[in-house]
Amino acid sequence: MLTTLIFGGVATLFLAMGLSTLFHLQWVRRLPSFKSSNTPDGSISPSTKLVRCSVVIAARDEQMRIEQTVRHLLAQVGVEIELIVIDDRSTDQTGDILRRLAAEDSRLQIKRVDILPEGWLGKCHACRVGADAATGEWILFTDADCWLRPDVIARAIRLAKVEGVDHVTLTPGIAARTLSARAWHLAFLVTLANWMSGVNRDRPRAYLGLGAFNLVRATAYRECGGYEALRLTVLDDVKLGLLLRRAGKRTRGFLGAEDVECHWSPTVLGMIKIMQKNYFAALDFRLGLALAAAAAGTLLLCTALLGPLTGTKAGLAVAVAPFSFVLPAGVFARRLGWSWRTAALAPFMLPVLLFAMLNSIIVTYRHGGIWWRDTFYPIDVLRKGAVR
């Protein structure tokens, strides 16, 4: 009887999570396309005054991708671009490439950081340097390995004007060549559904920010404290959204897809490594909370795996219940232009996400902190300095 109740309860929990995600998906969409009314064909009239947007990139050892990233940004249409790239202590050819590009286009500014000040994460300091130099009405923080579609900044600014918001963020689209990497991405997006739904419905405690595309009104950025407040915050992109919410600003979040193509790892193992510094940071480096979350996730998945061995209906139900995530993953896949076959693999990524969290906790705790951009940061320092 007790076993039946446990299996039935876990099955119900999995189904409830799947249904909850489907509910939130009502407010999870792609960034709308807007046509200008200035000309009959929808293009921007040459006489129209364009909004100025300062794009800030913190780059370190990005010689393989930085040139294409810069060229994609300088090709933006419908907006006046000021591109500020901070060469954050690069030891490769990143600086040489940037100087060559700056000679071609005066809209590109380069700022070199040689020494990281005490009490700063390298990326946060670089973003602060770039934001301090920004002169645009809007500031876009993006990554050195993200390639943007030519109209995405203009569309995001137009959306902000229509919705009356100060912050627009887009999820990273991935250039994944394998089915498993796409399935990982769908599982990751499922975990973000309630966050995106919350900001798009203006829920009082909801916030969101994503490093691939964090567009913020310059006045709002400065009012909320910006990167000066985020100096020791690992999840700086997410916590920028928190600072903006606390300052009374409104956010909108959208699926990036091909609007924001990020060249991260094409494999699941690579994604686990990339997220190694992030998952424990998402739990504010609180070991008790991290162990509780890891234990809960492990128990849920083990229950689902052991269910069929009991030969009971409840055991079969708990084994099937995790596949309810195929439905929300399928909706995400459809909105990204991917096949349902990818969505069918998404439930199998749940143990992988759990492993990624465990890996982040174990590695960070074993080392006593994190290495980021060739600098070590102890856990105690990160705990004290992070925005919560």
SVG drawing of the C-alpha trace seen along z (x, -y; Angstrom):
<svg xmlns="http://www.w3.org/2000/svg" viewBox="-2 -63 51 71">
<polyline fill="none" stroke="black" stroke-width="0.4" points="0.0,0.0 2.8,-2.4 4.7,-1.6 1.6,-2.3 1.1,-5.6 4.8,-6.6 4.7,-5.6 1.4,-7.2 2.5,-10.4 5.7,-10.6 3.8,-9.9 1.3,-12.7 4.2,-15.1 5.8,-14.4 2.4,-14.9 1.8,-18.1 5.2,-19.5 4.5,-18.7 1.1,-20.3 2.5,-23.3 5.0,-23.8 2.3,-23.6 0.3,-26.3 3.4,-28.6 4.0,-28.0 1.1,-30.3 3.4,-33.2 6.6,-31.8 7.0,-32.9 9.5,-34.0 10.4,-37.7 7.7,-39.2 8.6,-40.6 7.6,-44.2 7.2,-46.0 7.8,-49.7 5.0,-51.9 7.5,-54.4 7.6,-53.0 5.2,-50.9 7.5,-47.8 7.9,-47.9 11.6,-49.1 13.0,-51.9 13.0,-55.3 16.4,-56.9 15.0,-60.1 13.9,-58.2 16.1,-58.9 17.4,-55.6 17.6,-54.7 21.2,-54.4 22.2,-51.1 25.5,-50.4 26.5,-46.7 28.9,-45.5 30.9,-42.3 33.4,-41.0 35.8,-39.0 38.7,-36.8 40.7,-34.5 38.0,-34.5 40.1,-34.5 38.1,-31.7 34.8,-33.5 35.2,-37.2 35.5,-38.4 32.2,-36.9 30.5,-38.1 31.6,-41.7 30.6,-41.6 27.1,-40.3 26.7,-43.2 27.9,-45.8 25.5,-44.5 22.5,-45.3 19.7,-47.3 17.1,-49.7 19.2,-50.8 22.3,-53.0 25.0,-50.7 27.9,-51.6 29.9,-48.4 32.2,-48.3 34.4,-45.2 36.4,-44.8 39.5,-42.7 39.7,-41.1 43.3,-40.0 43.3,-37.9 46.5,-36.0 45.7,-35.0 45.1,-37.0 41.8,-38.5 43.3,-42.0 44.9,-42.0 41.7,-40.9 39.7,-43.6 42.2,-46.3 42.0,-45.3 38.2,-45.4 38.2,-48.8 40.4,-50.2 37.7,-49.2 34.7,-50.5 34.8,-53.4 31.7,-52.2 33.8,-49.6 35.6,-50.7 38.1,-48.5 39.0,-48.7 41.8,-46.6 41.9,-45.3 45.3,-44.1 44.8,-43.9 41.7,-42.7 40.9,-44.8 40.5,-43.2 36.9,-42.1 35.7,-41.6 34.9,-38.7 36.6,-39.3 33.5,-39.3 31.6,-41.5 34.4,-44.0 34.7,-44.0 30.9,-44.6 31.1,-47.5 34.0,-49.0 31.9,-48.7 28.7,-50.0 30.5,-53.0 31.6,-54.0 28.2,-53.4 26.4,-56.5 23.3,-54.8 19.8,-55.0 19.9,-51.2 22.7,-48.8 22.9,-45.3 25.1,-42.8 25.8,-39.8 28.6,-37.1 31.5,-36.9 30.3,-33.7 26.8,-34.8 25.8,-35.7 22.7,-37.9 20.3,-38.2 20.5,-41.6 17.2,-42.9 17.0,-41.4 18.1,-44.5 15.7,-46.8 12.9,-44.3 13.7,-44.0 13.7,-47.8 10.4,-48.1 8.9,-45.4 10.1,-47.3 8.5,-50.5 5.2,-48.7 5.1,-46.9 6.4,-49.8 9.3,-47.8 12.9,-48.5 14.5,-45.1 14.2,-42.5 16.1,-39.2 16.3,-36.2 17.3,-32.6 20.4,-31.4 19.8,-29.6 22.3,-26.8 24.1,-25.6 23.7,-22.0 24.5,-19.3 23.4,-16.3 20.0,-15.2 21.1,-14.7 22.4,-18.3 19.1,-19.6 17.3,-17.4 19.4,-18.9 18.5,-22.4 14.8,-21.5 15.1,-20.1 16.9,-23.3 14.2,-25.5 11.5,-23.5 13.2,-24.5 13.0,-28.2 9.3,-28.2 7.9,-29.4 10.6,-32.1 9.7,-33.5 6.0,-33.2 6.5,-35.1 8.2,-38.2 5.9,-38.2 2.9,-38.3 4.5,-40.9 4.4,-38.7 5.6,-40.7 8.5,-38.4 9.5,-37.2 12.8,-38.2 15.0,-36.9 18.1,-37.7 20.2,-35.7 23.7,-36.5 23.2,-35.8 20.9,-38.8 20.4,-41.2 19.0,-44.5 18.3,-47.2 17.4,-50.8 20.5,-52.7 18.7,-54.8 17.2,-51.7 20.6,-50.0 22.2,-52.9 19.2,-53.3 19.4,-49.6 23.1,-49.7 24.3,-47.7 27.5,-45.8 28.9,-47.8 26.4,-45.8 27.1,-42.5 30.9,-42.6 31.1,-39.1 28.0,-37.5 28.6,-34.4 25.1,-34.4 25.4,-38.1 23.0,-37.9 20.2,-36.4 20.8,-38.7 20.8,-41.8 17.2,-40.9 16.7,-40.7 18.2,-44.2 15.9,-45.6 12.9,-44.0 13.8,-45.4 14.1,-48.8 10.6,-48.5 11.5,-47.9 9.6,-45.5 11.1,-42.6 10.1,-40.6 11.6,-37.2 11.6,-35.4 13.0,-32.3 16.1,-33.3 16.3,-30.4 18.1,-31.6 17.8,-35.2 20.6,-34.6 22.8,-31.7 25.3,-30.8 28.4,-28.7 28.6,-26.7 29.6,-23.0 27.9,-20.9 27.8,-17.9 26.0,-17.1 29.3,-16.4 30.5,-19.8 27.4,-21.5 27.9,-19.8 31.3,-21.2 30.1,-24.7 27.5,-24.6 29.9,-23.4 30.3,-26.9 26.6,-27.8 24.4,-25.3 25.9,-25.5 26.0,-29.3 22.2,-29.2 21.8,-27.8 23.9,-30.7 26.6,-28.1 24.4,-27.0 25.5,-23.4 22.4,-22.4 20.0,-23.6 22.2,-22.0 22.2,-18.6 18.5,-18.8 17.8,-19.6 20.2,-16.8 18.6,-14.3 15.1,-15.2 16.0,-14.9 17.8,-11.6 14.9,-10.1 12.4,-11.1 14.4,-9.6 15.3,-6.5 11.6,-5.9 10.7,-6.2 13.4,-3.7 12.5,-1.2 8.7,-1.4 8.5,1.2 10.3,3.7 7.4,3.9 5.0,5.2 2.3,2.9 0.1,0.4 1.4,-2.4 5.0,-1.3 4.2,-1.4 2.5,-4.8 5.6,-6.3 7.8,-5.0 5.7,-6.5 5.0,-9.8 8.3,-11.5 7.4,-11.2 4.8,-13.8 7.6,-16.3 7.5,-15.3 4.5,-17.5 6.0,-20.8 9.3,-19.9 7.3,-19.3 5.8,-22.8 9.3,-24.2 10.6,-22.1 7.7,-23.4 8.5,-27.0 12.1,-26.4 11.4,-24.7 12.7,-21.3 11.1,-17.9 9.1,-16.1 11.7,-13.4 14.0,-15.7 11.2,-16.3 10.9,-12.6 14.4,-12.5 14.0,-15.4 12.8,-13.2 16.0,-11.2 17.9,-14.5 16.4,-14.9 19.0,-12.5 21.7,-14.4 20.5,-17.8 20.6,-16.2 24.1,-14.9 25.2,-18.4 23.9,-19.9 25.7,-17.2 28.9,-17.7 28.7,-21.5 28.3,-21.0 31.0,-18.3 33.7,-20.0 33.1,-23.5 33.1,-22.2 36.1,-20.0 38.1,-22.9 36.7,-25.3 35.6,-27.7 35.6,-28.2 38.1,-29.0 36.9,-31.6 39.0,-33.3 42.2,-32.0 41.3,-33.5 40.3,-31.5 37.4,-32.7 36.9,-31.0 33.3,-30.0 33.2,-32.2 34.1,-35.3 31.4,-34.5 28.8,-33.9 29.5,-37.2 29.7,-39.2 26.8,-37.7 23.5,-39.5 20.6,-37.5"/>
</svg>
